[in-house]
Amino acid sequence: MALNLEPVYQEIFKKFETRKKFIIRSVENNMLTIEQDEEICGQKEPRVFEFKSPREFEEFVRQENRFELDIVNQLQGNQMPYR
């Protein structure tokens, strides 16, 4: 019997704190599929990510939030990231 993990995935999805645009494409057989709209040279290039468990998705959200926070900290700091 498959559990209904959609509410769990929705709750984790709300924790995104990034400028990247993610949407939930589907939740089937407890597998989450999300899509990121990425614009490269004026063309939209969707990237698809699949997660087999809420724990795996939560780790992805943490990594994305950490990456965003690092960028914000670099932009606010006095040191230029590439010299």
For each residue, the residues with C-beta under 8 A, 3 or more apart:
1:
2: 29 30
3: 30
4: 7
5: 8 9 27 30 32 54
6: 9 10 27
7: 4 10 11
8: 5 11 12 54
9: 5 6 12 13 24 27 32 54 57
10: 6 7 13 14 24
11: 7 8 14 15
12: 8 9 15 54 57 58 61
13: 9 10 16 22 24 34 57 61
14: 10 11
15: 11 12 58 61 65
16: 13 20 22 61 64 65
17: 65 68 69
18: 22 64 65 67 68
19: 68
20: 16 36 38 64 68
21: 36 37
22: 13 16 18 34 35 36
23: 34 35 37
24: 9 10 13 27 32 33 34
25: 33 34 35 48
26: 32 33
27: 5 6 9 24 30 31 32 33
28: 31 33
29: 2
30: 2 3 5 27 52 53
31: 27 28 50 51 52
32: 5 9 24 26 27 50 51 57
33: 24 25 26 27 28 48 49 50 51
34: 13 22 23 24 25 48 49 51
35: 22 23 25 46 47 48 49
36: 20 21 22 46 47 48 49
37: 21 23 44 46
38: 20 44 45 46 47
39: 42 43 44 45
40: 43 45
41:
42: 39
43: 39 40
44: 37 38 39
45: 38 39 40
46: 35 36 37 38
47: 35 36 38
48: 25 33 34 35 36
49: 33 34 35 36 60
50: 31 32 33
51: 31 32 33 34 54 56 57 60
52: 30 31 56
53: 30 56 57
54: 5 8 9 12 51 57 58
55: 58 59
56: 51 52 53 59 60
57: 9 12 13 32 51 53 54 60 61
58: 12 15 54 55 61 62
59: 55 56 62 63
60: 49 51 56 57 63 64
61: 12 13 15 16 57 58 64 65
62: 58 59 65 66
63: 59 60 66 67
64: 16 18 20 60 61 67 68
65: 15 16 17 18 61 62 68 69
66: 62 63 69 70
67: 18 63 64 70 71
68: 17 18 19 20 64 65 71 72
69: 17 65 66 72 73
70: 66 67 73 74
71: 67 68 74 75
72: 68 69 75 76
73: 69 70 76 77
74: 70 71 77 79 81
75: 71 72
76: 72 73
77: 73 74
78:
79: 74
80: 83
81: 74
82:
83: 80
